[in-house]
Amino acid sequence: MAIDESQPEAGYRQPTPSVPALTQILDGDHTEVRRLVRQNLAKHRGILLEAEELSTDEFRDRVRDVVVEVAATGQTALGMPREYGGAGDVAASVAAFETMAFGDLSLLVKIGVQFGLFGGAIQQLGTKPHHDAYLPGAIDGTLLGCFAMTERGHGSDVQALGTTATYDPATDEFVITTPDDAARKDYIGNAARHGQLAVVFAQLLIDGRSEGVHAFLVPLRDGDRVLPGVRIEDSGRKLGLNGVDNGQIWFDDVRIPRTALLNRFADVSAEGVYSSPIDNPNRRFFTMLGTLVLGRVSVGGAGINAAKVALAVAVRYADRRRQFTTGQDQPEQLLLDYGQHQRRLLPLLARTYALHCAQEVLVRELGVVFSSPEHDEGPRRALESRAAGTKALGTWHATRTIQECREACGGAGYMSRNRFAALKADTDVFTTFEGDNTVLMQLVAKGLLTGYSSEFEDLDQLGMVRFVAELAVESVIERTNVAKLFERVRDLLPGGEEWDQEAGLLDPNYQVAMLRFREQHMISGVARRLKRGVDQGMDAGEVFSRVQDHVIATAHAHVERLVLEAFIDKVDSLAESEEKTALGLLVDLHALTTIEADRAWFMEHGRLTTQRSKAISREVNDLCRKVRPLAVDLVDAFGIPPEVLRAEELLTWGE
């Protein structure tokens, strides 16, 4: 008798989860906040169409108007202090921002620039006089601002910025100067059209000595008039996000009062005496940047939610669209019933759920760190590392998922009216703003290799090489407990050819052990390579360049393990229910497709036999068949307002 591989095995009971219950699980602690955002998205659904109908300037002005309207609902003030009209809840503010990614992404980014970057910099880097003067306007949108950090010649290397702020004791002013074109502020949101005030990052110079990069409040416009000494040019049309008015800014000896220095972490007296509660300049710099980690967390969450939109469209379409018949006099088959179509979409759906859970953990940790009265460097460094890694994996996932979903919808997916054009164009930059993903993964690796030591802030990539080389490599290995993990994984792996090859694959202990083994083996391996290179007399820069691919792979392995653990912990925390059973299938699908995707590494390092590798692929196929009847419910559970899906042709196919 032939086996029907289109269905799960006999005796399998299909779970029947409730969509509202799944939505509640996903919304977590911020149900009311997400409900408010969904209402605002539905109210302003027309902006998705206007993005294609209006001229660039008209669209930018329309986005600005909607930003102000949304601000009036209180949605954008959630992370701001209560005394200025906010809610003092940074985790809720991230939840709101993530959910806003279901709609027009120009609107999302404009909100991020205004309330996250501009308002957040004033809040986190300024003191009470700055808060009193500027936060009310920043919160209600009457004072639109810019976050002017990135320069043409210095993108990720913020410590090397060229813009200067020279203190003039004769007038009690700072003089803001763009010394050359490489120091122009580049791609600055809100600059080209709407920004009135900028938070400008510049080298603080006193008596010819640099005290490092600090943030200053610099006026740009009086109404529509650009102020003397300020030159602004429009960046022009971009690949996407054309509702955001990005621009270049130059400063020609612009004078600002001494009090315009955002002085939470450093100050300058009228006599020109520099002071800071943080003596170490590198630690001071990283502390200032660390307060702005909120933006990185928010962008990662937005990327994950953009992937949800693509999956919602593609899965629903695949559940309606028929193509080819299975035999004479048989109806054409639904796309989602084909095994390969399941393979294309359902592992991405599982990974989206996994990343959602990892983001939830990150946001929870963010809330704890930001609400703590103690400025404990260890948790902050760990938070920054986790934020960097989650942002990288989340935004890379968005790019991959949106492309795969577009292809899965065929020619109809290529039509701009069906949403994918905007999703692809508007999210593409997510992989490089708020930190280039590859650079961020190096930050993750630095934390892994140095253990967030007290020297963490002092170490650039070359310093990291020297730091690790000076350690006994055994101390790195001991920290990873790789020897103990060998034992643990060996217990969970097949003992020989007679071992049942399919047993244990769905054991979460096995799944986590495999990812942890990969991570820890890579950490110890890269530490050895770094030390060996230095011991052989190689220049630290050359050593790092030679192992850079290994460094990035190690960071990637670390974050993937964190994602899986977050997903498993989330599902384990649920009471026994149909929803828990359904999400358990996604955990297994995500874990096994992650292992399958790197099967070559696991086989090279003796963690997979050929038979075991084949067993994993068979199990993945079976899990796809089990998830297939749940797929539409699982995307409906995202709670995306139907008004903003904007893919009527795909979503109503066959009606």
N, C-alpha and C positions, 0 to 999 in steps of 0.2 A: 504494500500500500504506500503510495507516495505521500510524503510529508508536505503539508501546506505551510510554507514558511512565511506566508503573508500575515499570519495571525500568531499571537503568543501561544505558548505550549498549552496543552489540554490541562484543565484543572485550575488555570489561573483565574483569579477573581479580579475584575476591573474595578478600581476605586471610583467613587462618584462624588468628587469634591464639590462643595458649594462655591460658586464664583465670589459672592460677597464675603464669605469666610476667608478665601484666599486673599482677597483685596485687603481685608483687615489685617491679615498676617503681614503682608507687604508694607502696608501703611504704618504699622508699628505704633510707636508712641506719638505720632504726629498726624493722627487721622483728621482732626479738625483743621489743622494747617493745610493739609493736602486738599481737603474739601474746599477751602477758601480759594486756593490756587486754581482748582478745576473750574470753579464758578467764574473766576476772572478770565480764564482761558476761553471758556464758552462765550462769555460776553464780548470778547474782542477777537472772535474767530475770523472776522473779515480781514484782519491784517495779513493773513496767509495769502489771500487773493491779491490784496493791494500791493504786496511785494513785487508782483509781476506787472501790475497795471500802472503804477505811479513812476514818475521820474525819480532819479536818485535823490535829489534834494527833497522832493515831496515825500518820498518814503522815509527818509531820515526824520523829517519833521513829524510825520505820522507816528513813527516809533517813539519819538520824544514825548508826544502828547499822551500816548498810551502809558508810557512809563510813569508820567505824573498822575494819570488816572488810577493806575494800579497802586501807586504809593498812597493815595487817599484811602485805600481800603485797609491799610496797616500791614499788608503782606510784606513789604520790603523793609519794615522797621523792626522785624522780629529780633534781630541780633543786636540792636542798638540799646544803649542804656535807658532804663525806665524813666529817669528824670528828664530825658529829652524826647519822650513820646514813644520809645521803643518797648520791647518786651524783655530785653536782657536774656534772650534764649538763643545762643549761637547755633545749637543743634537744630532748632526749629527753623532758623533762617536758611540753613543748608537744605533741609527737607523741602522748604518752599521753592528754593532755587532749582533743585533737581526736578521737581514736579513741573516747573515752568518750562522745562525742556520738551514737554509734550507739544508745545505750540511753536510759534515763530521764533527762530533762534536769534535773529537780530534783536528782537525784544528782550530775550534772555540775556544776551551779552551786554546790551545797553544797561540793563538792570545790574548786571555784575560789575560793570565799570563804575556806575554811579554809587551804588550802595555797598558793594563789596570792596572794591579797590579804593575809590576816592574816599567815601565815607568811612570805610574800615581803616584806612591809613590814618585819618584824623583821629578816629576813636582809639586806635591801638598805639599810635606813635606820639600823639599829642597829649596835652595836659588840660586842666579845666578851662583856662582862658580860651584855648582853641575849641574845646567842646562847646562852650557857651556861645562863641562867636559864629561857629560854622555848622555844627551838627544839626540844628533845627532846619536850616535851609537844605542841607544835604539830604535829610530824612524826608522832607516833603517835596523835594524835587525843584524847589524854587532857586536853588543854587546848584547848577550843574557843573561837574568838575571832571578832571582828568587825573590819571595815575601815570606820571611821566618818568618811567624808569628806563625802558629799553632804548638803546642808542644804535645808530647805524653800525658803528664799529665794535660795539660791545653788547651782545644779546644776552647770553647766559652768564657771561663773566661780569657780574654786577660790581664786584669790588674794583674793577678797572675802568669804571665809567669816566668819561672825559669832561663832562660838564663840571664847572667849578662854582663854588660859593665862597667868595673872599670877604672876610670880615674887615670893615673899615671903621676903626674906633673913632675917627674924627666925626662921623655922622651917625654912629650907632646903627649901621646898616650892613647887610650882606649884598654883595654884587654878584649876580648870577650871569655866567658867561658861557657861551658855546665857543670854545677855542678853535675848532675846525669842524669840517663837515662830518667827520667820523663821529663827532660828539653830538650831532643833532638827535633830538628825541624822535624816534621812529615808530610809526604805526600806532600812535597814541589815540585810544578811543575817546570820543567826545571833543577832540581837538579841532577838527576841520570846520565845525559849524556851531556847536552848542556850548562848549566848555567856557566857563567864566573864570575858574580858578584851577590851578594845577598843583598837585603834590609832586614836586620835582626832586629827584634823587641826584645829588651832586657831591663832589669832593669838597669837604669843608677845609678851607685854607685860612690859617692864622699866622701872620708874620712869615709867609712863605712855606709853612709846614702844613702837610695834609694830615688831618685827623680822621681821614676815612670818609666813606659815603654816609651822608645823612639826608634827611627829608626836609624840604622847605615848602612853604605855601607861597606860590607866585601867581598873582593875578594875570589873566590872559586878555580879558575883554571887559569893556564897559558897555553893557548892552550888546549891540552887534559890532561895535568898534574894537578892533584889535589895538591893544595898548602900545605906546611907544616903546621901542626896544625889543618888542616881541615880533617874530616873523613866523607865520603859520602857512603851510601849504597842504592842500588836500592830497591824501595818498591815492585818490582815484578809486575806480571800481576794482573790486577784489573778486576772487573766485566765488565767494559767498559773503554773507553777513553785510550786504550793502545798505542795510538800514542803520548801520553804525558808522559814524562820521570819523574815520581814522585820519590822522594827519601827522605831519612833521612839524617840529617846533625848534626854533633857534632863539637864543637869548643874547642880546647885544648889551652887556653891562646893565642889566635890569636891577634896579635897587629896591630892596625890600627891607622892612624893619627887622631888627635883631629878633624880635618876638615871633617872627614868621618861621623860625626853626621849630620843628616839631620835637619837643625837648623832653619827652618821657625818659629817654635813656642817655641823654647828653645835653649840655647847655653851654652857652658862652656868656660871660658877664660883660657888662658895659666896658670894662677895661680890656676885654679881649682874652680873658682867662677861660680856658676850656676845662670842663669838669664832667665826670660821668660816674655813676655808681658802679659801673662795670669797668674795671681797670684794663682787662685784656682787650685790645682793639678788635681782634678777630672774633672773640666771644661776643663783644658788643654788636658787631656787624651781624652775626648770625642770629643774635637775639632779636634785633630789629626786624630782620627778614622773617624770622620764625613767627612773629605776631601776625604775619600776613599769610600764613599757611591756609587760612580759610578759603582763599581763592582757588588754591590747588585742589582742596577737598571738593569744592563746589563744581569745578569743571569736570572732575572725574565722575561725579554723580550725574551731571548733565549728559555726559557721553553715554553712560549706561542707559539712561532714560530715552535718549534718542534711538538707541538700538531697540528698545521696546517698541517704539513707534513703527520701525521698519518691520519687526517681527509680527506685530499685530496685523499689518497690511498683508504681508506675504503669507502668513499662516491662514488667515481667513480666505484669501484668494485661492490658495491651494486646496482648501476644503470645499470650494465651489467649482473651480475650473476643471473640466474634463478633457482628456486628451488620449486618444487611441483606445481601441477595444481589446479585450482579452481573448476574444474568440468570436466566431460567427454568431450572429443574433444576440450578442452581448452588448450591454451599454458601454459607452466610453467610461474609462476609469478616472476617478478623481486624482489630481496630481499628488495629493498628500497620501494616497494609498500606495504610491510607488516607493519602494525601499530607498532608492537613491535620493528622492526628494525628501524623505524623512531624514536621511543622513545629512542633507544639506542644511536643513532648518532646525531640527530638534536638538542636536548637540549645542547649537548656538542659543537656543531657548534655555537649555539647562545652564549654560555658562552665564547667561544674563541673570538668571535667578541667583546663581552663586555669587556673581559680582555684586548684585543688589545686597546680599547678606554681608559681604565683606565691607561694602560701603556703609552699611548700618553700624557695624562694629567701629569703623573709623569715625563716624559722626558721633557716636557715643563717647569715644575716647577724646575727641575734640572738645565736646561739652565739658568733660571732667577736667581736662587740662586748662581750658579757658576760664572755668569757674573757680579754679583753685587759687587761694590767696597767696600760696607759696610759688615762687618762681623756680621750680625744680627743673634743672637742665636735662636730667636723664629722661623723664617722661616726654618732655618737649622734643628732644632729639629723636626719640623713638616714634613720636607722632609724626614728625616731619618725614621720617623715612617711610612709614606706612602710607602716609598721604601721597608721597612721591610714587611709590610702587603701585598703589591702587589707581591713582590717576593715569599712570602709563598703561596699565593693563586695561582699564576701563575705556580709555579713548582709542587705543588700538583695536579693542573689541568692537567699538562702535563703527570704526572705518571698515573693518572686515565684514561685520554683520550687515550693514547697510548695502554694501556692494553685493553680497551673496543674495540678499533679499531682492534687490533690484533685478539681478539675473533670473531669480526664481519666478519673477513676474513677467518675464519675456519682454516683448516690445511694449506692452502697456506700461510696464515699469519705467520705461524710458521717457514717457510723456510727463511733462512738468506738472500737469494737472493731477497726477497721481502721487505727488509728494516726494518721490525719491530724489528728484533733481535738487530740490532745496535741501533735503536731508544730507545728501552727499556733499554738496557745495558748502553748506553752513557748518558742518561738523569737521571738515577736513583739517581745519586749523587747530582743532582741539588737541591734536597730537604734539603741537609745538608751542601753543601759548600756555601761560602759567608754568612754563618749564618744558623744554624739549624732552621728549620721553626718554631718549637714549641718555641724555645727561642726567635725568632724574634717576635712571636705573644705576648710574654710577654712584649717586648719593646713597641709594639703598645698599649697594655693595660696600661702600665705605663704612657704614654702620655695622654691617655684618663682620667685617674684617677687624675693625678696631673695638668692637663691643661698646660703642658710644663712650669711649674713654674720656677722661677729663681733657685730653688733647684734641678731641673731635673737631672743635671749631677751628683749631689752628692748622688743620691738615687739608691742603689741597690734594689733588690726585697724586702728585709726586711725593708729598709729605706722607700720604697713606702708604706708598710703596716703602719708604724708609722706615715708617713706624712698624709695619708688619715684618720687615726684614730684620729689625732689631729685636723683635720678640723671639722667644723660643717658639718655633712653629707648633710645638706640642701644646702650647697654651691655647692656641687657636683651635687645634684639634680637640683638646679636652673640653673646651667650651661648647663644641658641637656634639660631644659625646658620640662621635662617629663609630668608635669601636663597639659601644653598647648597642648602637643601632644595627650594626651588622648582625648581632645576635638576634635582635628582635625581628628584623626582616627575615632572617633565615628561618625562624620558627614559622613564619607565615607563608613562606615560599615552598614550592614543591620540593620534596626530598629526592625524587627520582622519577624515572619514566613511568613507574607503576602508580605514582601519585595521581589522584583524581584531578585532572587539569582544570576542571571548572569549579572546584570547591574553593570557597574563600574569596572569590573575586568581588562579591557584594558585601564583604566584611569591611566596615569603615576603618577598622584598625589596620587591615592590609593596605587599603587605599592611601591612608595618611602615611603609613610607614614607607611606602614606595616613594612618595613625594619628599618625605623628610630625608630618606636615605640619599636621594639625588641631590637635594640641597646641601646636605652636610658633606657629602663626598666632594662636591664642587668647591665648597668653602675651603676645606683642607687642601684640595688640589691647587687652587689659585694661590693660597698662602705659601705653599711649597715653591711654586713657580716664581713668585715675587722674591722670596728669600734666595732662591738659587741664582736668579739673575743678578741680584746685588752682590752676592758672594763671589760671583764670577767677574766682578768689576765693571759690569755694565752700568751705563748712566740710568738714573731712575726713570727719566722720561722714556728711554728706549724700552726699559723693562715693562713699564705700564702699557706702552703701545703694543708690545708683543702679546700681552695677556688680556688686552682690553675685551676681546670677544668672550674670553673665559669669565671676566668680571661681570659682563652684562648677562651672560647665561646664568651665572650664580644668582644674581639679583632676581632674574626672572623666575628661577626655580623657587626661591624664597617666597616671593609674592604669591605664586601659584599655590604653594602649600598653605599660606595664610588664608587664601580665598576658599580652598576646600575645607579647612578647619572651621571657618566662619559658617559655611553652609551646613556642615554636619552639626555644629553646635546649635544652630537655629532650629533645624528640624528636630533634634533631640529634645529641645526645650518645649516642644509642642505636646499637648495632651493627645492621647491616642484618638485618631479621627481619620475620616476619609481624606482630609486635606494633608495630614501628616504622611499617609501612605502614598499619596500622589507626589508629594515633594520628595519623598524617599526615592522614588524612581528617578527623579531629576538629579538627586545627589549621586546615585550610582552612574547615571549616564554621563554626568560631568566628570566624575572621577576617572572612569574608564576611558573616556575619549581623551582626557588629558594624558593619561599613561600611554594610550595608543599613539597619540601624536608624537611622542618622543620615544617610541619603542626601540629605535636604533640605539639610543644611549643606554637604555636599560639592558638591552641584549649585549652591548659591548662591555658592560660592567657586571655581567653575570646575574642580573636580577630577573631576566625573563628568558625562558627557554623558547625555542621555536613553537612548540606545542602550546605553551602558555600564551604566547603572543596571539596565536590563532584563536585560542579560546576567548581572549578579550574581545577580538573583533566579532566573534559570534555573539557574545553577550551584549555588545553595543547594538548590534542589529536587533536582537530580541528586545532590548530596552526601548529602542525606537518604536517597535511595533506596539509595545505596551503604552508608551506615551502618546502615540498617534491619536487615540480616541479622546484624549484629554487636551489636545493641543489648543483647540479654540478656547476652551475654558481657561487654560493657563494664560493666554494672551489677553482675554477679556478681563482677567483678574488684575491686570496692570492698571485698570481704571482710567484709561485714556478717554477723555471726553469725545464722543463721536463727532462733535462739531469741528474738532481740529485734526482728525485723521486725514481729511481732504483727499480721499482716494475713492470717490464714489464709483468710478468705472470698475475698479477692481473688487470693491466690497459688495457690489450689487450684481456681480456677474451671475447670469442665469436667471435673474428675476424677470 
